Amino acid sequence: MQINEQDFYSFLTVKEGLDKNSVKQCMSRIRIINQWLEGREISKELVESFFVFLMNIRQLKNNSLNTYRFAFRHLVAYSKDRHMKR
């Protein structure tokens, strides 16, 4: 499942009312998530494996991991708003 970046950007700015810097950071994380999701359907297990990858393979620190959590929180809100399948 690929996230439509233009639509997601619109959602973040209009519906969520995020600050310009927050939108920029969130969009950079969504691009990475989109690459990772390519050809796969998102699931809880897949998200967990993504975070394991970020922690163990890429060895990201908590601050960096929190930026991905922030993006996923908005992705959940976006999915609910757009009535996407879970």
C-alpha positions in Angstrom: 0.0 0.0 0.0 1.5 3.3 -1.1 0.5 6.5 0.7 -0.4 9.3 -1.7 2.1 12.0 -0.7 0.2 14.9 -2.1 -3.0 13.9 -0.3 -1.1 13.2 2.9 0.6 16.6 2.7 -2.9 18.2 2.3 -4.2 16.2 5.2 -1.3 17.3 7.5 -1.6 21.0 6.6 -5.3 21.4 6.4 -6.9 18.8 8.7 -4.1 18.4 11.2 -2.9 22.0 11.1 0.7 21.0 11.6 3.6 23.5 11.7 5.7 23.8 8.5 8.7 22.0 10.1 6.5 19.2 11.4 5.0 18.7 8.0 8.5 18.6 6.4 9.7 16.1 8.9 6.6 13.9 8.6 6.8 14.0 4.8 10.4 12.8 4.8 9.5 9.9 7.1 6.5 9.0 4.9 8.7 8.8 1.8 10.9 6.3 3.7 7.9 4.4 4.9 6.5 4.3 1.3 9.7 2.8 0.1 9.7 0.2 2.8 6.0 -0.6 2.2 6.4 -1.0 -1.6 4.3 -4.0 -2.7 3.1 -4.9 0.8 0.0 -4.3 2.8 0.5 -2.5 6.1 -0.2 -4.5 9.3 0.7 -4.3 12.9 3.4 -7.0 12.5 4.9 -5.2 9.5 5.1 -1.9 11.5 6.7 -3.7 14.4 9.3 -5.3 12.1 10.0 -1.9 10.6 10.8 -0.5 14.1 13.0 -3.5 14.9 14.8 -2.8 11.6 15.2 0.9 12.6 16.5 0.1 16.1 18.7 -2.9 15.4 19.9 -2.5 11.8 20.0 1.2 11.3 20.6 1.7 15.1 18.5 4.8 15.4 18.3 6.6 18.8 15.0 7.4 20.6 14.7 10.9 19.1 14.9 9.5 15.6 12.5 6.7 16.4 10.0 9.2 17.8 9.9 11.0 14.4 8.7 7.7 12.8 6.2 7.2 15.6 4.9 10.8 15.0 4.5 10.0 11.3 2.7 6.7 12.0 0.3 8.5 14.4 -0.6 10.9 11.6 -0.8 8.0 9.1 -3.4 6.3 11.3 -5.4 9.5 11.5 -5.1 9.9 7.7 -6.3 6.4 7.1 -9.3 6.9 9.4 -10.1 10.2 7.7 -9.9 8.7 4.2 -11.8 5.5 5.3 -8.9 3.2 4.2 -8.9 -0.5 5.0 -7.0 -1.6 8.0 
